[in-house]
């Protein structure tokens, strides 16, 4: 009398039906054309294992605008650095002047005593 009888064996599942897959666009396998994709206003092609953007007038305009903003911000940053250097020089001069006056005041107080 076996301990493990037929009640522990699993029943065989029926084979699944094959569902034919049909894509909406047929691409020939031996196609020499590169793959192109368009996302919004950006268009790219897949060449030699890399996605390369296509030239676009809107991109050129945006790049020119960003370069202009970048140069403006660099000039503003340089101006602010110059202002900070001038303020540090002024603060150094005032601190030195204050220390000189404080030293003279201590010296005069020492003479009186």
C-alpha positions in Angstrom: 0.0 0.0 0.0 1.8 3.1 -1.2 1.7 6.3 0.9 1.7 8.6 -2.2 -1.0 7.5 -4.5 -2.6 9.2 -7.5 -4.2 11.9 -5.5 -0.9 13.9 -5.3 -0.2 13.8 -9.0 -1.1 16.9 -11.0 -3.3 16.7 -14.0 -1.9 17.8 -17.3 -2.9 21.3 -18.5 -4.3 21.7 -21.9 -2.0 23.3 -24.5 -2.5 27.0 -25.1 -3.9 28.2 -28.4 -1.5 30.2 -30.5 -2.6 33.7 -31.0 -1.3 35.2 -34.2 0.4 38.6 -33.7 -0.2 41.2 -36.3 1.4 44.5 -36.1 -0.2 47.5 -37.7 2.9 48.4 -39.6 4.9 45.9 -41.5 8.6 46.4 -41.5 10.6 44.2 -44.0 13.4 42.4 -42.3 16.0 43.3 -44.9 15.1 47.0 -44.8 18.0 49.3 -45.4 16.2 52.3 -44.0 17.0 53.4 -40.5 14.3 53.3 -37.8 12.8 56.8 -37.2 10.8 57.9 -34.2 9.0 61.2 -33.6 8.3 62.4 -30.0 6.5 65.7 -30.0 8.6 68.0 -32.1 11.7 65.9 -31.7 12.6 63.4 -34.4 15.4 60.8 -34.1 16.8 58.0 -36.1 18.5 54.8 -35.0 21.8 54.5 -36.7 24.7 52.2 -35.8 23.2 51.3 -32.4 22.6 54.9 -31.3 19.6 57.3 -31.5 20.7 60.4 -33.3 18.5 63.5 -33.3 17.4 65.0 -36.7 18.1 68.7 -37.3 15.1 70.7 -36.3 14.5 74.5 -36.6 12.8 74.7 -33.2 15.8 73.0 -31.5 18.2 75.5 -33.1 16.1 78.4 -31.9 15.9 76.9 -28.4 19.7 76.2 -28.3 20.4 79.8 -29.5 18.1 81.2 -26.8 19.7 79.0 -24.1 23.2 80.1 -25.1 22.1 83.7 -24.9 20.7 83.3 -21.5 23.8 81.4 -20.4 26.1 84.2 -21.5 23.9 86.8 -19.8 24.0 84.8 -16.6 27.8 84.4 -16.8 28.2 88.2 -17.2 25.9 88.8 -14.3 27.8 86.3 -12.1 31.1 88.0 -12.9 29.6 91.4 -12.0 28.4 90.0 -8.7 31.8 88.5 -8.0 33.5 91.9 -8.6 31.0 93.6 -6.2 31.8 91.0 -3.5 35.5 91.6 -3.9 35.0 95.4 -3.7 32.9 95.0 -0.5 35.5 92.7 1.1 38.2 95.2 0.3 36.1 98.0 1.9 35.4 95.9 4.9 39.0 95.0 5.3 40.0 98.7 5.1 37.3 99.7 7.7 38.4 96.9 10.0 42.0 97.9 9.8 41.1 101.6 10.4 39.0 100.6 13.4 41.8 98.5 14.9 44.3 101.4 14.4 42.0 103.9 16.2 41.3 101.4 19.0 45.1 100.9 19.5 45.6 104.7 19.7 42.8 105.0 22.2 44.3 102.3 24.4 47.7 104.0 24.2 46.4 107.4 25.2 44.5 105.8 28.1 47.7 104.2 29.2 49.5 107.6 29.2 47.0 109.2 31.5 47.4 106.6 34.2 
